Amino acid sequence: MKINFEAVEIYADIAKKHFLKLDAREQFADLIYKNATGIKAHELALKIYHSQGETEFSEEECFLIRQYANSFCTPGFIDAVNALFEASG
């Protein structure tokens, strides 16, 4: 699946009427780097940090992205990540 962490649409309200388009690469990569464990987390953090535009992520990486978002992020970012995966089918 291709994900563009340079332009993540994060909801600004619970009604999901407004959103901000943000470059989430550094913040999300830092979050994984500081809080997750293992070499897979390390590699994923670096891949997200160095990504440019739409980047292909494996099924396992997508699983980890969702897991880390759900474990460490704000509800608005969790909803944004879930929306990315729902849009891809």
Backbone hydrogen bonds, N-H to C=O, Kabsch-Sander energy under -0.5 kcal/mol:
donor,donor_aa,acceptor,acceptor_aa,energy
3,I,55,T,-2.5
5,F,3,I,-0.7
7,A,4,N,-1.1
8,V,22,L,-2.8
10,I,8,V,-0.9
10,I,20,L,-3.0
11,Y,9,E,-0.5
11,Y,76,G,-0.7
12,A,18,H,-3.1
13,D,18,H,-0.7
16,K,13,D,-1.4
20,L,10,I,-2.9
22,L,8,V,-2.9
22,L,20,L,-0.8
24,A,5,F,-2.7
24,A,22,L,-0.9
25,R,5,F,-0.6
28,F,24,A,-2.5
29,A,25,R,-2.4
30,D,26,E,-2.7
31,L,27,Q,-2.2
32,I,28,F,-2.2
33,Y,29,A,-2.9
34,K,30,D,-2.6
35,N,31,L,-1.7
36,A,32,I,-2.3
42,H,38,G,-1.8
43,E,39,I,-2.8
44,L,40,K,-2.3
45,A,41,A,-2.6
46,L,42,H,-2.1
47,K,43,E,-2.4
48,I,44,L,-2.6
49,Y,45,A,-2.5
50,H,46,L,-2.4
51,S,47,K,-0.7
51,S,48,I,-0.8
55,T,3,I,-2.2
57,F,1,M,-3.3
62,C,58,S,-2.5
63,F,59,E,-2.1
64,L,60,E,-2.2
65,I,61,E,-2.7
66,R,62,C,-2.3
67,Q,63,F,-2.4
68,Y,64,L,-3.1
69,A,65,I,-2.5
70,N,66,R,-2.7
71,S,67,Q,-1.6
72,F,68,Y,-2.5
73,C,69,A,-2.0
78,I,74,T,-2.4
79,D,75,P,-2.7
80,A,76,G,-1.7
81,V,77,F,-2.6
82,N,78,I,-2.7
83,A,79,D,-2.3
84,L,80,A,-1.7
85,F,81,V,-1.7
86,E,82,N,-2.3
87,A,83,A,-2.2
88,S,84,L,-0.9
89,G,86,E,-0.9
